[in-house]
Amino acid sequence: MSKGARIILILASIIVIGAGIKLAAPLLVPVLVASFIAIVTAPIVMWFCDRGVPTLVAVLAGLLLDVAAGTALGIPLAGAVATFTERVPEYATMLAGRMHEAELWFAARGLYLESVYDFSEPTWMLNMATVMAQYAASLVSQMVLVLLIVAFMLFEATGIREKLARIATPSQIQELSAAAREVNTYLVAKTVLSLLTGVLVFGWCWWRGVDVPLLWGLLAYLLNYIPTVGQIIAAVPAIALALLQLGAGEAIVVAAGFGGINLAIGAVEPRVMGDALGLSALVVLVSMVVWGWLLGPVGALVSAPLTMVIKHALAHSEQLRWMAELLGPTPKPSGKSASGEPDSADELSRAA
């Protein structure tokens, strides 16, 4: 088979697989969520098992931690969404006033924006709040299924080392362990940094007087799992509400606070995660769009680790390794080593 025909076959296979994922999204979403929860929880369960704790007790302890974390996130999120929904009529009135002021300002300068004024109708805002509430309710309703899948995955994880020892070579086991450790490092570090981001955003919005600061903090926590663009998306509604509620000057201050938080967390992330992500910025953005289209909002949240897993799988195939290289970050200049020092081979060539 020629190289061109092989590329066409690969593209056709990707399209077919994508169509299958799109159709199976209602089934795949809870399984994917459960998989990533199990990846984060498994080291805790294995730690208990290695110290002689019975498997059932270790798994129950891990599930208890997951339930506690889910409750700590779900109950405040539901309350914040409910509070925002109740205040939608107030925000619609504020928006009508702001749009009327803008209309008068432009009219004094010979510009008439009657069509923009329709934007102040409360229908779009109420629809947005309703969609948020419905999505939050659907996530809560799926948590029982997710926890059940997590429980069975954790039971399987306790014996995975013995199973792998029977079917894989030591080098393959080492490669799988490295890939799992990389994904786990990314998820744990991202969870901690996302929690820190959410706390900082909540504190900043509360201090500046933005309504429902808990909602914006939780939104910043969740969307921080989307690299590069997640915090930009999280900042938009909070800044828009600050503009609506407090005026343009305070909205600029709120936006500056979001920018400062993003810069601070962005400076810390590489030191904490190192090269755990291993993806280029363009790939991160495209993967968020693709997985979000295939699996919905959950797909956007887990797009980075999903793409990491695919990259690792491609890297271990001789014919598809070039695709893994394309997904990776931009390599450093060839004249420098990883530490930033001139490469020895480069020095020799210059000396010659």
Secondary structure, 3 states (H helix, E strand, C coil): CCHHHHHHHHHHHHHHHHHHHHHCHHHHHHHHHHHHHHHHHHHHHHHHHHCCCCHHHHHHHHHHHHHHHHHHHHHHHHHHHHHHHHCHHHHHHHHHHHHHHHHHHHHCCCCCCHHHHHHHCCHHHHHHHHHHHHHHHHHHHHHHHHHHHHHHHHHHHCCHHHHHHHHCCHHHHHHHHHHHHHHHHHHHHHHHHHHHHHHHHHHHHHHHCCCCHHHHHHHHHHHCCCCCCHHHHHHHHHHHHHHHHHCHHHHHHHHHHHHHHHHHHHHHHHHHHCCCCCCCHHHHHHHHHHHHHHHCHHHHHCHHHHHHHHHHHHHCCCCCHHHHHHHCCCCCCCCECCCCCECHHHHHHHHC
